[in-house]
Amino acid sequence: SSENAQGEKIIITEAALKKVIDMTSKKGKNGYGLRLDVVPGGCSGHQYDFKIEKEPKSDDVVIEQNGAKIYLSPMSIKMVEGSKLDYLDSLQGAGFKISNPNVHKTCGCGSSFN
């Protein structure tokens, strides 16, 4: 399998890219990226954490598409490889959503996994 940091590891939808650009430009943070972290917690052992950061850490994988940047730590990329990052704006609430094929057990809240 070829290692291509340009989005091979994780699929980012149009909506998610738009939202990252939206969030950074509205806050006057042009050029900033969205950090996607997998952190311990939630009812199934892990959950996703999203925050806007100015620049990647030295060992981050940076995915840049359509002017939007996503920063992932090497550990996080392992856990979300092959996933899809989307942004949903629905009656249940708005937010980034990950569809992760590696997840075997999710919980009712939908924001943590094992």
C-alpha positions in Angstrom: 0.0 0.0 0.0 1.4 3.4 -0.9 1.9 5.9 1.8 0.4 9.2 0.7 -0.1 11.8 3.3 -2.4 13.8 1.0 -5.6 12.3 2.2 -4.9 8.6 1.6 -5.1 7.8 5.3 -8.4 9.7 6.0 -11.1 10.9 3.7 -12.3 14.5 4.4 -15.6 15.6 3.0 -16.4 18.8 1.2 -18.5 19.9 4.2 -15.7 19.2 6.7 -13.2 21.1 4.6 -15.6 24.1 4.2 -16.2 24.1 8.0 -12.5 24.2 8.8 -12.0 27.1 6.5 -15.1 28.8 7.9 -14.0 28.4 11.5 -10.5 29.6 10.8 -11.4 32.6 8.7 -14.3 33.8 10.9 -11.9 33.9 13.9 -9.2 35.7 11.9 -7.1 32.6 12.1 -6.2 32.1 8.4 -3.7 29.4 7.8 -4.6 27.6 11.1 -5.6 24.0 11.0 -8.0 21.6 12.7 -6.3 19.2 15.2 -8.0 15.8 15.3 -7.0 13.9 18.4 -8.0 10.5 19.6 -8.1 10.7 23.4 -8.9 8.2 26.1 -12.4 8.7 27.5 -16.1 8.3 26.7 -18.1 5.2 27.5 -16.2 3.0 24.9 -12.7 3.9 25.8 -11.8 6.6 23.2 -13.2 9.7 21.8 -12.4 12.4 19.3 -11.2 15.8 20.2 -11.2 18.7 17.7 -9.6 22.1 18.1 -8.2 24.9 16.0 -4.5 25.2 16.3 -2.0 27.6 14.7 0.6 25.1 13.6 1.3 21.3 13.7 3.6 19.7 16.2 6.9 18.4 14.8 5.7 14.8 14.4 2.2 15.6 13.1 0.8 14.3 9.9 -0.6 17.3 8.0 -3.4 16.8 5.5 -4.0 19.8 3.3 -6.9 19.9 0.9 -8.7 22.8 -0.7 -6.9 25.3 1.6 -8.0 23.5 4.8 -5.4 21.8 7.0 -5.9 18.9 9.4 -3.3 18.0 11.9 -3.1 14.4 13.3 -0.6 12.9 15.7 1.1 9.6 14.6 -1.0 7.8 17.3 -4.3 9.4 16.2 -3.6 8.6 12.5 -3.2 4.9 13.3 -6.6 4.9 15.0 -8.5 6.8 12.3 -6.8 5.3 9.2 -9.4 4.7 6.5 -12.0 6.9 8.3 -14.1 9.6 6.9 -14.2 13.0 8.5 -17.5 14.8 7.9 -19.3 17.8 9.2 -23.0 17.5 10.0 -25.5 20.2 10.8 -28.6 18.4 11.9 -31.4 18.6 14.4 -29.3 16.5 16.8 -26.7 19.2 16.8 -23.8 20.3 14.6 -20.3 19.0 14.7 -17.5 17.0 13.1 -18.3 13.4 12.7 -15.9 10.5 12.1 -17.0 7.3 10.3 -14.3 4.9 11.4 -14.2 1.4 9.8 -11.8 0.2 12.4 -14.3 0.6 15.2 -15.8 -2.6 16.5 -17.8 -1.2 19.4 -19.4 2.2 19.6 -21.6 3.5 22.3 -25.0 5.1 22.3 -23.7 8.6 22.4 -21.8 8.1 19.2 -18.8 10.1 20.2 -16.6 7.4 21.7 -15.4 4.1 20.5 -13.2 1.1 21.4 
